[in-house]
Amino acid sequence: MRSLTTRWLPVALAALLGCGTIRAHEIGTTRVSVLLQENRRYEIEVVTDASALSDKLAASTGGAAPANLDPSGYRALLEGFDSTFRQRVKIGFDDTEVQPAVSYKVEPPVDAASATAATIHLTGEIPAGARNFSWTFGWTFASYALSIRHAGADQAATEWLEGGQSSKPFALAAPAKAASRLATAWLYLKLGFTHIVPLGLDHMLFVLGIYLLSGRARSVLLQVSAFTVAHSITLGLSMYGLINVSPGIVEPLIAISIAYVAIENIFLSELKSWRVALVFAFGLLHGMGFAGALKELGLPRSEFVTALLTFNLGVEAGQLAVIGAAFLLVGWHYSQRAWYRGRIVVPASAAIACTAVYWTLERI
């Protein structure tokens, strides 16, 4: 008789992998830019997903936002929640919190894969004698970039924050300093990793699909190597502007690639030569997906290559973390058991396939 943990493994995997409503690529959906004017005024622009923000505002008051509004509908809803929105936005100068004037603008998606974008402008006067600026934004759960620039300055100071996290005090009198190469490398390494774990559920499922075909090291290594080489190629080419494919094409194809790999796991038990070629082709698609997220995040001009390479390394670390977790949880103990394929590989692959088919339809 198998242990209680073993009996529940397929159930736990299916529950995790069947979460089709979880958004992939949450990272990069919010951006905040601060401009400090010479006439002692500040201008702040927050760009975010209008639907996601509306849902959070409504939920915070115990309600639910209407679905699929047009831009004017979202704008009216956001204006109606103005007092609620202000509760989780804090603009500080030294120890004083100021109340800005707020205006809302909502624009339609630029393509089928994009969200309706809300742009919120916050403006006001900098208190006399103020020396430091600080910012807090509690309406996002993902990492986002806070960019602060003095009027007339070419260089902006950028800080990456988690939702609800307060920024470090920014000295109003000091010129913006570019981050060091080491700081940039560490920042983009972390962003690459979090783009996979925990924010990149679609990429996590693809890597799990690669692992589940066969627990043998050679099988996993061949597929992961093909995938890594392929997505590194298209990530680099996309970021240098040499290729540019619409997310409306790339994102549905990524979902199809996940479904294909998972379905093939159900019918195959050994690695075939065409599987490696297909994984390479699918890696080219995923690389363009990584590039889309990285373009949203932005790359510092002074450390473009450093940021690009370390982001890619972070992605690789995230993929290895997924494979390592799968090996420790199921592969190490159970991959040689007679029931492993029928009770772990097939149910988990079926759950991945169902999730990917749902995403394909949603993205089309």
C-alpha positions, 0 to 999 in steps of 0.5 A: 500500500502506498503512503498517504503522501503518495496517494495524494500526489496526483491530486495535488499536481492536478489541483496546481496545474489545473488553475487555468484562471491564474494569469501568466506574466503578471510582472511588468503590468504596472509602471510608475514614472515620477517627474520632479519639475523645477517649479516645485511641482511633481507629476506622477504617471501610473500605467496599469491594467484597467480591468485588474485595477477595477477588480481590486478596487471593487473587491476592497469594498466588498463588491465586484466590478462589471466585466468587459467594459469599454474604455469610457466605462472603466474610466467612469468606474475608476473615477467612482472609486477615487477615494478608495484608490487614494487609500493605498497610494502614498506620496511622501515628502520627508515626514509629510504625506501629500494629497495629489490631484488625480485624473484617469485616462483609459485607452483600448488594447493595442492588439488582441493580446494586450489589456485595456490600459489605465493611465492615472496622473497624480499632480501637486506641489512639493512642500517648501523645504522638502528634501526627500520623496517617497512612494507607496502603491498598494494596488498591484501584487507584482513587481513594478518599476518606479522611475524618478527623474528631475526635469531636464535630466537625461538619467532617471533613478529606477527602483523595483518594488513589490506591491505595497512596498514603500520606496527608499527616500529619494533625495530631491537635491541629488542628481539621479545616479545610474545603478552599478553593473553588479546591482543591475545584474542582481536586479535582472537576475531576480526578475528573470527568476520571478518571471518563471517562479512564481509568475510564469505559470505557462512557462512552468507548465511547459518545463514540467511537461518536458520533465514528465516525459521521462525522468531520465537525466539524458532525456531531460537534458536534451530537451532543456538544452534545446529549449534554452538555446532556442529561447536565448536566440529569439530573446536576444534577437527580439531585444535588439529589434531584429525580429518583432512578432505580435503578442497576439500571435506568440501568446496563443502559440505558446499555449498550443506548445504547452498543450502539445507537449503534455498530450504527447506525454500521454502517448509517448514514454520515451524521448524521440528525435522529433520531440527535441526538434519540436521543443527547440521550435517551441523554445523560439516561441517562448523566447519571444514571450520572454522578450515581450515581458522584458520590453515591458520591464525595460532595459537600462541603456547603460547596462543593456547587455548586462541586464539582458544576459542576467535576465536570461540567466534568471530564467534558466535558474527558474526553469532548473528550480521547477525541474529540481522541485519536480524531481524532489517531489515525485521523481526521486522517490517514485519514478521507478515504481510500476504505477508512476506513469499511470498515476503521476505522468498521465494525470499531470500531463492531462491537467497541463493539457486542459489548462493549456487548451483553456489558455489557447482559447482565451488568448485567441 
